Amino acid sequence: MKPLGPIPAGFVANGTGQLLIGGTTAEALADRVGGTPLFVYDAARVAAQAARFRVAFPGIALHYAIKANPYAPLLLEIAKLIDGFDVASQAELERVADLGLPISFAGPGKRDQELETAIRAGVTINLESEGEADRTLAIAGRLGIAPRLAVRVNPPFGLKGAGMKMGGHGSQFGVDHDRAAVLVRRLVEAGADWQGLHIFGGSQALNAAALIDYQRQTVALAAAIADQAGHAPRHVNLGGGFGIAYFAKDLPLDLEAVGAALARTLSERPSILRDTSFAIELGRWLVGEAGVYLTRIVDRKVSRGRTFLVTDGGLHHMLAASGNFGQLLRRNYPVAIANRFGDAPEEETTVVGCLCTPLDLLADEALLPRAEVGDLVAIFCAGAYGLSASPSAFLSQPTARELLL
Ligand SMILES: Cc1ncc(COP(=O)(O)O)c(C=O)c1O
């Protein structure tokens, strides 16, 4: 038996044991869109997360990294809740270009065409290297536009305990911290509209103490770079990395503790950052728990004593639940039988997708209510890095539907 991850708080069954998502049964939602597989996103949950952030981090700008979930109707809702978007490609930029919020563009390997589009659109380009700075300045010179530029810094420290680390080692992300001040001076001297610094150290951190420590070091590093450069940054993006509980024994992040500590850190910040504004850039923490992936059981079989529930979905929609999206060890996501949400678990089953590969595992040796062909499997924590982070062309199976509540 392998444990399942914790179902996010607030998901309940109705009187007949059906899982409710945003007040409607999972079955009714599948009917509404014409079937499964289906991702359902509950906008009220996203709004509740944003409201919680506002209380915990007063005065700090909230940015959404759309790589976590670029579903257009969701972006429209999120635009009402945040202060800016972070994009990582021209196509992401185009998705939010008309939503009326500031945009920053991070990520290695920006092509000249992408840089040109970003410069013309007045987007802040988070420069990942000196080479990218050279190309950006040259393109801006040709266009006769003073580009909005920030320097992404590769800090000398990492975000401890993060599921993915983007700093503290040689990296394609950002300019090494000891070269950042020189680059800032160059940008200012070249006439660029220098916006500030972007320091993003990692993703999926649940440990408040590690985040507090990381943010304290980040503020100190930003001040040191600014001092060395001789220029005060207008903005410092402190990164994010706030995680959600996916797996058994994961404890939710103590957001309020991180917010209180950041307020203390900023109240004591060095004078060069006195007039600087600060932002936090989040993806999964904002949208992850708002999404549920629904897939229907098409076969139930027993093989050498093991019971398998074979579904119409799989890793081509929800790669992360299969354990193949950066996890070192495969562990079960929170999974339930949606139309038997009120039933007691009674048998050990392995839930798989319909792809012809043993990688396509959605819940391994999990204790679930007895389920039959036609029942609906719900995979929680599917709002971030779901459909758009999965190999949807693999085996040419149909894509999943998406629905925003
Ligand atoms: C630059 C940048 N910003 C934001 C994010 C979003 O991270 P998360 O979804 O964990 O909040 C990432 C994740 O890779 C990133 O690289």
The ligand as an SDF file (V2000), in Angstrom:
LIG
                    3D

 16 16  0  0  0  0  0  0  0  0999 V2000
   11.2060   32.6740  -13.3520 C   0  0  0  0  0  0  0  0  0  0  0  0
   10.1120   31.8850  -12.7480 C   0  0  0  0  0  0  0  0  0  0  0  0
    9.0880   32.5240  -12.1680 N   0  0  0  0  0  0  0  0  0  0  0  0
    8.0590   31.8580  -11.6100 C   0  0  0  0  0  0  0  0  0  0  0  0
    8.0040   30.4690  -11.6420 C   0  0  0  0  0  0  0  0  0  0  0  0
    6.8120   29.8080  -11.0380 C   0  0  0  0  0  0  0  0  0  0  0  0
    7.1230   28.9450  -10.0140 O   0  0  0  0  0  0  0  0  0  0  0  0
    5.9640   28.3080   -9.1330 P   0  0  0  0  0  0  0  0  0  0  0  0
    4.9300   27.8060  -10.0620 O   0  0  0  0  0  0  0  0  0  0  0  0
    6.6020   27.2230   -8.3640 O   0  0  0  0  0  0  0  0  0  0  0  0
    5.4160   29.4010   -8.2500 O   0  0  0  0  0  0  0  0  0  0  0  0
    9.0560   29.7580  -12.2130 C   0  0  0  0  0  0  0  0  0  0  0  0
    9.0340   28.3010  -12.2230 C   0  0  0  0  0  0  0  0  0  0  0  0
    9.7830   27.6190  -12.8300 O   0  0  0  0  0  0  0  0  0  0  0  0
   10.1450   30.4980  -12.7950 C   0  0  0  0  0  0  0  0  0  0  0  0
   11.1580   29.8560  -13.3810 O   0  0  0  0  0  0  0  0  0  0  0  0
  1  2  1  0
  2  3  1  0
  2 15  2  0
  3  4  2  0
  4  5  1  0
  5  6  1  0
  5 12  2  0
  6  7  1  0
  7  8  1  0
  8  9  2  0
  8 10  1  0
  8 11  1  0
 12 13  1  0
 12 15  1  0
 13 14  2  0
 15 16  1  0
M  END
$$$$
